[in-house]
Structure formats: C-alpha cells, structure tokens
Amino acid sequence: MNQIRRILLFGCFFPTIFNIKAYDFEHEKIYYKITSESEATVGVDRGTTEYIGKIVIPEEVQGGDGIFVVGPGGEIIGPPVVDYSKTYRVTSIEENAFGGCLGVETVTFPESIVSVNKCAFQNCLFLVQIYCLGQVPPVCDSSSFDNVNKKDCVLYVPKGRLAAYRNAHVWKDFPMIVESDFSGIVEIQNSVRISGKEDRIIIDGITEGYVWIYDINGVLVKTLPATGERMEIRLQERGIYLVKYAGRTVKVKI
C-alpha cells in the first residue's frame, strides 16, 4: 500500500500513481482499509459518502489497494485502479468508520469481526438493531458506541452466547440482548438475501454464476445456475446447510 511509482501515460509524460484516500477500496457501497497484506485482512472504514440504512458487513470481500492516476498538473485522471482478484477477510471496524452517520439503522457483524475500534459508531443516534454472528463478542473500545441509544437498541447474538455478551466490555451496556439462531434472513451482501423457511432455502438477488449448496459435513447437495429471480430450493432433510456463491459462503438453517 501507499507505494509511489511512475508510469508512462499516452507516451508524453510520467504521472504519479498513489493512494490518496484513507480507505483502500470500495465494494458493494462499503469502504475497506487493508489492515494486513500478509494475512489478507481488512477493516470497514469511513468513505467518501455517508452510510445509511441497513448495513450488512460480509465475512470476506474481494478487492485491493485503490490507486489513482494523477496528471502533471495534479489532476486525477479517471477512477482509481483496483485489483479485485484478491480475497480479504473482514476482521475489524475501523476508528470512526460510521461515526455521526445518522442514517444508519441496523448493522450486521459477521463471525469474522474481532474488534470494533474507537468511535466506530459514535453518534449513530438512530441505530436500533445490531446483529452479532460471532460466538466470541468482538473486542470494543469504550467509545465504540458513544451516544448510541443503547436502551432502545436491540442486540441479537447467537444462541447460547447470551452470558458471554452480557459479561463483555461495552456489549454489557446494551440492556436488550436477544439470542437468535439466525435461521431467518441472513444477508451477505447489501443486494443479496438468503433465508431458510420450512423445507426450503430462499435466495433473492444473485444475478449470475452458480449457487452451490452443501450439507453441514461439506457434501455437495445441489448446484444451480443463478437466475436473478427469486429461487426456492426444496431439500429432503431439515438441518444446517452452507450456501456458496461468488466466493462467499453463508450458513442457513431450515
């Protein structure tokens, strides 16, 4: 990251390429900062536009360091060049990432999140629901949720982990902590929705590629082409399944 190098553009001058943003890349309207190249981890960061509505953070994301081409007069030429071939694990919420975003109403943390840093959600006055999928409560700074209305914000945690969150720093300040098996809707991208209902898995929003469904032991059960329309996939046995598409995997219970 932050490497400075020169390239020949149009054969007439040597513009500089460099990263001029606090974040490194953007994907699905969420901004990311690379926290470790060697371990391929990123944190959710503050971007150029304010976060609003329902925020669903994925466990993994494809992206890379955003590099801008700058001309001899300092002008930016074109959009940032991002290599989306590398997969990063999302492990943190960076300092002030959502701070002051009054439009944020709900946020979902995947199991991969291990830390929520300083002022990450400070002054998110209308945050009313937090979904934490991690068995281990993410480590929070004392200021992570400053001025969030905790008494009216419902914190959903995995079944059997109520005591862990009630005893965890900062999380214990939320009086409404509810256990959930998360077998209802689980969103892994802002545009994709996967849910379990009775004897079937329901998928909305996957427009291309294939969907693979595995049982809890990793045995492939079904392979289906994405249609872009609502898909209802009936299965013979109820239980926990893994739904995989576009390099992402989500666990769903029916």
C-alpha positions as CSV (number, residue, x, y, z in Angstrom):
1,M,0.0,0.0,0.0
2,N,0.9,3.7,-0.4
3,Q,3.6,2.8,-2.8
4,I,4.6,5.6,-5.2
5,R,5.6,4.7,-8.7
6,R,5.5,6.2,-12.1
7,I,4.2,5.0,-15.4
8,L,4.2,6.4,-19.0
9,L,0.7,7.5,-20.0
10,F,-0.1,8.5,-23.5
11,G,3.7,8.4,-24.2
12,C,4.2,12.1,-23.3
13,F,4.6,12.4,-19.5
14,F,5.1,10.4,-16.3
15,P,2.2,10.8,-14.0
16,T,2.4,9.6,-10.4
17,I,0.2,6.8,-9.2
18,F,-0.6,6.8,-5.5
19,N,-3.3,6.1,-2.9
20,I,-4.9,9.4,-1.8
21,K,-7.8,8.0,0.2
22,A,-8.0,6.9,3.8
23,Y,-9.7,3.8,2.7
24,D,-8.1,1.4,0.2
25,F,-11.1,0.2,-1.9
26,E,-14.9,0.2,-2.0
27,H,-17.1,-2.8,-2.7
28,E,-20.9,-3.0,-2.6
29,K,-21.1,0.5,-1.1
30,I,-18.9,-0.4,1.9
31,Y,-15.3,1.0,2.2
32,Y,-12.4,-1.0,3.3
33,K,-8.9,-0.4,4.7
34,I,-6.3,-3.1,4.3
35,T,-5.0,-4.0,7.8
36,S,-2.6,-6.8,6.8
37,E,-1.5,-7.8,3.3
38,S,0.3,-10.9,4.6
39,E,-2.8,-12.1,6.4
40,A,-5.2,-10.7,3.8
41,T,-7.4,-8.9,6.3
42,V,-9.3,-5.6,6.1
43,G,-11.4,-3.4,8.3
44,V,-14.5,-1.5,7.4
45,D,-13.5,2.2,7.1
46,R,-15.0,5.6,6.5
47,G,-15.6,6.5,2.9
48,T,-16.5,9.5,0.7
49,T,-20.2,9.0,1.1
50,E,-22.1,8.6,4.4
51,Y,-23.5,5.2,5.3
52,I,-27.3,4.9,5.6
53,G,-30.0,2.3,6.2
54,K,-29.3,-1.3,6.7
55,I,-25.5,-2.2,6.7
56,V,-24.6,-5.9,6.2
57,I,-20.9,-6.5,6.5
58,P,-19.6,-9.6,4.6
59,E,-17.2,-12.0,6.1
60,E,-15.0,-11.9,3.0
61,V,-14.6,-9.3,0.3
62,Q,-12.7,-9.1,-3.0
63,G,-10.6,-6.0,-3.6
64,G,-7.3,-4.3,-3.3
65,D,-5.4,-1.1,-2.8
66,G,-7.1,1.7,-4.7
67,I,-4.5,3.5,-6.9
68,F,-5.2,6.9,-8.5
69,V,-3.5,8.2,-11.7
70,V,-2.6,11.8,-11.4
71,G,-1.5,14.0,-14.3
72,P,1.4,16.5,-14.4
73,G,-0.9,19.3,-13.1
74,G,-2.1,17.3,-10.2
75,E,-5.4,16.4,-11.7
76,I,-6.8,12.9,-11.2
77,I,-7.2,11.0,-14.5
78,G,-10.0,8.5,-14.4
79,P,-11.3,6.4,-11.5
80,P,-9.0,4.6,-9.0
81,V,-7.5,1.4,-10.4
82,V,-8.4,-1.5,-8.1
83,D,-7.4,-5.2,-8.4
84,Y,-10.4,-7.2,-7.3
85,S,-8.7,-10.6,-7.7
86,K,-7.6,-10.9,-4.1
87,T,-9.9,-12.1,-1.3
88,Y,-9.7,-10.4,2.1
89,R,-11.2,-11.4,5.4
90,V,-13.1,-8.6,7.2
91,T,-11.9,-8.6,10.8
92,S,-12.5,-5.1,12.2
93,I,-14.5,-1.9,12.2
94,E,-12.0,1.0,11.9
95,E,-11.9,4.1,14.0
96,N,-14.8,6.5,13.3
97,A,-16.0,4.3,10.4
98,F,-19.7,5.0,11.0
99,G,-19.3,7.9,13.4
100,G,-22.0,10.5,13.0
101,C,-23.9,8.5,10.3
102,L,-27.4,9.4,11.4
103,G,-29.0,7.3,8.6
104,V,-27.6,4.0,9.9
105,E,-30.5,1.9,11.3
106,T,-29.2,-1.6,11.6
107,V,-25.8,-3.3,11.2
108,T,-24.8,-7.0,10.9
109,F,-21.4,-8.1,12.0
110,P,-20.2,-11.4,10.5
111,E,-18.4,-14.0,12.7
112,S,-15.1,-12.8,11.4
113,I,-15.3,-9.4,13.1
114,V,-12.9,-9.5,16.2
115,S,-12.7,-5.7,17.0
116,V,-14.7,-2.5,16.9
117,N,-12.4,0.4,17.3
118,K,-12.6,3.9,18.8
119,C,-15.7,5.9,18.0
120,A,-16.7,3.4,15.3
121,F,-20.4,4.1,15.8
122,Q,-20.3,7.3,17.8
123,N,-23.4,9.5,17.4
124,C,-25.3,6.9,15.4
125,L,-28.4,8.2,17.1
126,F,-30.9,6.1,15.1
127,L,-29.1,2.7,15.3
128,V,-31.8,0.4,16.6
129,Q,-30.6,-3.2,15.8
130,I,-27.2,-4.9,15.9
131,Y,-26.7,-8.5,14.7
132,C,-23.5,-10.1,16.0
133,L,-23.0,-13.5,14.4
134,G,-19.7,-14.1,16.3
135,Q,-19.6,-16.7,19.1
136,V,-17.0,-14.6,20.7
137,P,-18.0,-11.0,21.4
138,P,-15.8,-8.6,19.3
139,V,-13.5,-6.5,21.4
140,C,-14.8,-2.9,21.7
141,D,-13.2,0.3,22.7
142,S,-15.1,2.2,25.4
143,S,-16.1,4.8,22.9
144,S,-17.1,2.4,20.1
145,F,-20.9,3.1,20.6
146,D,-20.8,6.5,22.4
147,N,-24.1,8.3,22.2
148,V,-25.9,5.3,20.7
149,N,-29.3,5.0,22.4
150,K,-28.4,1.6,23.9
151,K,-31.6,1.2,25.9
152,D,-33.6,1.2,22.7
153,C,-31.1,-0.7,20.5
154,V,-31.7,-4.5,20.3
155,L,-28.5,-6.6,20.2
156,Y,-29.0,-10.0,18.6
157,V,-26.4,-12.7,19.5
158,P,-26.0,-16.4,18.7
159,K,-28.0,-18.9,20.8
160,G,-26.1,-20.0,23.9
161,R,-23.9,-16.8,23.9
162,L,-26.1,-14.5,25.9
163,A,-23.9,-14.7,29.0
164,A,-20.8,-14.1,27.0
165,Y,-22.2,-10.8,25.6
166,R,-23.7,-9.7,28.9
167,N,-20.3,-10.0,30.5
168,A,-18.3,-8.4,27.7
169,H,-16.9,-4.9,27.8
170,V,-19.3,-2.4,26.2
171,W,-21.7,-5.1,25.0
172,K,-23.0,-5.5,28.6
173,D,-24.2,-1.9,28.3
174,F,-27.0,-3.0,25.9
175,P,-29.9,-4.0,28.2
176,M,-31.8,-5.7,25.3
177,I,-29.7,-8.7,24.3
178,V,-31.7,-11.4,22.4
179,E,-30.4,-14.8,21.5
180,S,-31.1,-15.9,17.9
181,D,-30.3,-18.9,15.7
182,F,-30.2,-16.6,12.7
183,S,-32.2,-19.0,10.7
184,G,-34.3,-16.2,9.3
185,I,-32.9,-13.8,6.8
186,V,-29.1,-13.7,6.6
187,E,-27.8,-11.1,4.2
188,I,-24.2,-11.5,3.0
189,Q,-24.3,-8.5,0.6
190,N,-26.4,-5.4,0.5
191,S,-28.1,-6.8,-2.7
192,V,-28.4,-10.5,-1.8
193,R,-30.8,-12.1,0.6
194,I,-30.8,-15.7,1.7
195,S,-33.3,-17.2,4.2
196,G,-34.5,-20.6,5.4
197,K,-38.2,-21.4,5.6
198,E,-39.7,-24.8,6.4
199,D,-38.2,-27.3,4.0
200,R,-36.5,-24.9,1.6
201,I,-33.9,-22.2,1.1
202,I,-35.0,-19.0,-0.5
203,I,-32.5,-16.8,-2.4
204,D,-33.0,-13.4,-3.8
205,G,-30.6,-11.1,-5.8
206,I,-28.0,-13.4,-7.3
207,T,-27.9,-12.5,-10.9
208,E,-25.0,-14.5,-12.4
209,G,-22.9,-17.6,-11.9
210,Y,-23.9,-20.7,-9.9
211,V,-25.1,-21.4,-6.4
212,W,-23.7,-24.5,-4.6
213,I,-25.5,-26.0,-1.5
214,Y,-23.6,-28.2,0.9
215,D,-24.7,-30.1,4.0
216,I,-23.0,-29.4,7.3
217,N,-20.4,-32.1,6.6
218,G,-19.4,-30.4,3.4
219,V,-21.1,-32.8,1.0
220,L,-22.4,-31.1,-2.2
221,V,-26.2,-31.4,-2.3
222,K,-27.3,-29.2,-5.2
223,T,-25.7,-27.0,-7.9
224,L,-28.0,-24.4,-9.6
225,P,-27.5,-21.6,-12.1
226,A,-28.3,-18.2,-10.7
227,T,-31.5,-16.8,-12.4
228,G,-31.6,-13.2,-11.0
229,E,-35.1,-14.0,-9.8
230,R,-36.4,-15.5,-6.5
231,M,-35.1,-19.1,-6.1
232,E,-36.8,-21.5,-3.8
233,I,-34.8,-24.7,-3.3
234,R,-36.5,-27.6,-1.6
235,L,-34.4,-30.0,0.3
236,Q,-35.3,-33.5,1.6
237,E,-33.9,-33.1,5.1
238,R,-34.0,-30.2,7.5
239,G,-30.9,-29.0,9.1
240,I,-28.0,-26.6,8.6
241,Y,-26.7,-26.0,5.1
242,L,-23.9,-24.0,3.5
243,V,-24.9,-21.8,0.6
244,K,-21.9,-20.7,-1.6
245,Y,-21.8,-18.3,-4.5
246,A,-19.2,-15.8,-5.9
247,G,-16.6,-16.8,-3.4
248,R,-18.8,-16.3,-0.4
249,T,-20.4,-18.8,2.0
250,V,-23.4,-18.4,4.3
251,K,-24.8,-20.8,6.8
252,V,-28.6,-21.2,6.9
253,K,-30.9,-23.4,8.9
254,I,-34.2,-24.9,7.7
